[in-house]
């Protein structure tokens, strides 16, 4: 691994600022939403807050490293990393090694902390796809060139299915399609992966009764308000109860064991209840701006000489974070069926936070030296030296 | 394809993607607006409903006080334990713990918890120690709540006036029932925040509706007179082995009921331990043929209509008189020729029937109505009996041989009392009432009930003439046993046959006496009736003594000046001495002088005595000598020097009372033995040195009210 020269240009300040705002407000909301739960379960209201803070520090270090490595020299590691990731995904499914939480076996236990291989798999897959698609861009015109990627995606999805991680499977499918699409495959070829994916999707939905229930619960949660519709109803009550201005920070009542996972998957419901439309709407806006900024970085990177790899990498990372955010927001507001997907940068969760920050570090890395058109460009020039990443 | 063009293709596709992202973000924003603005009301109600449990906050029930403010009904805190079975997981353990803490049976508790009900009572009205033990267990789904329970500190005192309350504190009888709404107040509503596990969240409860405490009632009842009335009534009840007995004392000028008692009685604290028959307030809820006391109406009507005068003579047929329809009217004793005064005074039925005939049925009926028969008096007690008075067109040929002396007509004791009170009040009938004032919990008056004139029943002149006739009853007629040497009494006896099993019994009577004292400027109208007395049954000898004793003690208590000195009411101190008049009002001085047989002369202006011509404490001869004359100088309050404050002696023993009084240099007259029951001056009053102090003791330790200055009326 080789680092760039210290003198190289600073990364995009605007993206850094957005990340800082999101992570900080996320940390506050993790405390607000988890304090009572933490006190109830662990006797200390700071239990989740302290851990989240620790992971942010670890993730920030990872981000700092990722923003400084030489991405081009890392490309050699794409294939070994992919195999490493797949190996970990298999290993986590082995009984006795993987740890089961809430009926899903998808964690490794490392001392007091647990680690989710699917989180690192997301970055590895995006990195591999960007590298591979850049190198094999000529073969993409044929359908046979698509096949390896579809096979790979199928394997990853089956492994995720073993971990009952349907949400991540859908996410990775979306990101894979996104990268194939950006890499330039023909419109018509799109029908092929879709024609494969849709039956797989339907099979996966039907193969597990809980998924079917989630789908039907999403369509009409009030059919079974104490059962399948419970999560969604509680989430909608929280969001709706917030109103325009919210019930005030730390004042959510829905987090009092009504909302499932108030500090992880449904943290946005607590935010909406406590901060109202003003707070929740601002958060959605910040995420939208973040995604558009990420794609801007991708777009500018792709214009550089031999920049397809970095452009695809930036798109993949932005897509990962963006899709997760939008799916989570959709689930919490009842626009999408319930899936276990955390809100990136906000939700409690060590693996998610660390690898999201690392992938943003890569985004920073790519954005170095770009002349980004931004309202912040002047100010970002002014403080560029002080950013330190 | 060139590299440049593919890059631009990727940019195009990124733009497309950006649009998709923007649309998705806008969808989320739109959804947020929909949920948080448009549907906010619906969801906040849902949130409120699941997070908050409505809880009623009970308001304090108003207390009931006697006219001087002494508590007669109050609240004490008790605890209820309830459970929410649908929140209890380990029902067996919970039931076992509860059984141990409450002492209730394990089986019945488990039975209550077994259902999936949201709410069951485990134990109600248990003492604090038990509920504390339950709270200490911290059982999920079990709650101890505080509840107030009614307590009547004087137990039987005025039980029929007070009434009682049920387990939900609802008034079931008496004032408790009549004023239930006012006493109850309004319940508040509070929302308790709960988490999804049903636990109360440590936060302030939201008060949706603030509870409003019930108002307190200040009655017209005077605890002292009530006590006296009850004691005397019980004596007669026991002596004559009656079925029941009633007494009422009223202030004729206002209609205020000062005492009302019945025997047998009950303790409202445990009313359910007594037969339901004892709960009946016979004074108000009972009706029966009044008999001779009703002759007042016939006589007053005859005088008012001018059909007779006091000295008109009637032939009383030597005890048996057959009316034109064949009814035989008899007298208790046979009389020949009697004046109208004597007809009334000896209570001749035959004479009264003849008076009634002179009057005519329409006139008689009109005066019955005027005097309030057949109509409720409107007293503020539930279930008042109206009595029965048929209109003259429904009277039979026999009626004129019955109604003039109180048969074929029924009334409640209160109606008879009200009729006599109207005569005492110069012919104006006042509405009898029991509540003087409503107070809020701070003791401020919210509403005052003023005396209410109902109507004029006869002219003041007729009332005066009737008073004279009634005085004659006590002086020379059937009521001589009632006479008091100090105060002239106007009254009437009644000895009515009871109508039993379809005919009038020769052996069962309702004996009564009703009248007022003093005959001039009456302070009290008193009614007493004894149902079925054994031995002597004459009203004048059975109910009369109750009247006499109540009157005597009430007059002394109210310090009503008598016409002649009365040794009977003098406090039996060791030696007679000139009392200290310093600091007393004119009226109080008169009372003292009357007691000790002194003549007074007042000098100067003011409302209090500042000096007296003979020093207090000078010995007086053992025999009363009206030649002793004392001149009292009046002045303003400022001139009198208070040497101390009168302590509250009530409830103390004689020895304790003496220990309290001796440092004040007071001369103490004790009357009776046992516990101090009443005192003069009342507690808290500034007292000059060497002031005579009267303390009455009685064996049963009954708390009595302060003596109000100038009497109770």
Interface residues (C-beta under 8 A of the other chain):
Chain A: X36 X137 X178 X181 X182 X183 X184 X236 X237 X238 X239 X240 X241 X242 X243 X244 X253 X254 X256 X257 X258 X272 X276 X277 X280 X281 X284 X285 X287 X288 X291 X292 X295 X298 X299 X302 X303 X307 X308 X311 X315 X319 X322 X326 X329 X330 X333 X334 X335
Chain B: X6 X7 X9 X10 X11 X13 X14 X17 X18 X21 X22 X24 X25 X27 X28 X29 X31 X32 X33 X35 X36 X37 X39 X40 X42 X43 X44 X46 X47 X50 X51 X193 X195 X196 X197 X201
